[in-house]
């Protein structure tokens, strides 16, 4: 095949390192940014924390670059504070700024282990019990087979144990608090909880229902239970009432005994209403002032001032300093642009939802998409998404994720545009007030919403109900 030449014209868009850094920083919450700044300061000696230093700029005559100087020294001679990053003064932050604090105390698994160490167990029993507790998930269930746990113990510790030994220790673990912990199924967990209660006719019947009619109970086929056990409705109602007041996830109930450690939620923005005006500010109370280390800038001064004594080692040192200074200046610029972008995008959201932020009711929440905010702010939709991701705003009505305010909309029969969140609230309230002995079907819910002026299809009602984590009518039925 003969070789031939041809011209081809392409249009490519490449992001600069600074742009890539800005994009990454936009995704960070205020807590993550604080950690990122600490990491940068540790890794880059040319970046430091503190107030801007006094003017130490050098006379231009002393630092004129010659033809061989490629280090751009004048770029690093700071005659002003433009190269520094100074967050909002913490003393000027709104007085009402608050964080959702970390919960103190031991974890769920530590709580179980501490109980084990108070029991009169042999060394082997304690070892087996600790392995069982280590396999219990956060909901309080033992999801792994006992045989698999026995194999792990044998391989990892060299201690051989039989299945019967492990089952005996499991029974001990299942007596720990909270009730129902260590169960291998929902049925077993509910039975373990009932066994802790004082035996009454209702408790006895509830245990019988769980043992003999668990499938019917799960499907809420109460008529089948009544027929199978030959009991009247009143007795069935009392027994069912005992069961539904049990905790299906005993590990989650740990919060009622001693709070679990949780991730702290710190608001990224603070919105206050003052004199009928909305005031938005960034929560930069923990973000330090950043500046370029003057010592590294002085390396350039020494390098230029001693042209006669410029050795290769000096050039290598200055090249290293230049790389660190470039990285420091780039990071400071990225932090500045992050702050500017966050404020502009969030201000656009606040202005768009101004009525909601004054009133605090979801009925005032306008339908709003990321495309709407992108068009108004002048940023790309991907930028809006990064700003909204993992960011929280503190308002007079509580702390909310920014994504809370993005919602689809629909037109009512009267021509009014409403958000889907308002429709979900009406749907939730309708189901909450329904007759639980005859719960409303999706068809009936659709009819009720249409009577209220919402042109909505049955499949949309079913979708909203699932998003609200509300089961179908059959599973909402109560005695």
Secondary structure, 3 states (H helix, E strand, C coil): CCCCCCCCCCCCCCCCHHHHHHHHHHCCCHHHHHHHHHHHHHHCCCEEECCCCCCCCCCHHHCCCCCCCCCCHHHCCCCCCCCCECCCCHHHCCCCCCEECCCCCCCHHHHHHHHHCCCCCCHHHHHHHHHHHHCECCCCEECCCHHHHHHHHHHHHCCCCCHHHHHHHHHHHCCCCCCCCCECCHHHHHHHHHHCCCCCHHHHHHHHHHHHCHHHHHCCCHHHHHHHHCCCHHHHHHHHHHHHCCCCCCCHHHHHCCCCCCCCEECCEEEEEECCEEEEEECCCCCCCEEECHHHHHHHHHHHHCHHHCCHHHHHHHHHHHHHHHHHHHHHHHHHHHHHHHHHHHHHHHHHCHHHHHHCCHHHCCCECHHHHHHHHCCCHHHHHHHHCCCEEEECCEEEEHHHHCECEEECCCCCEEEHHHHHHHHHHHHHCCCHHHCCCHHHHHHHHHHCCCCCCHHHHHHHHHHCCCCCHHHHCCC
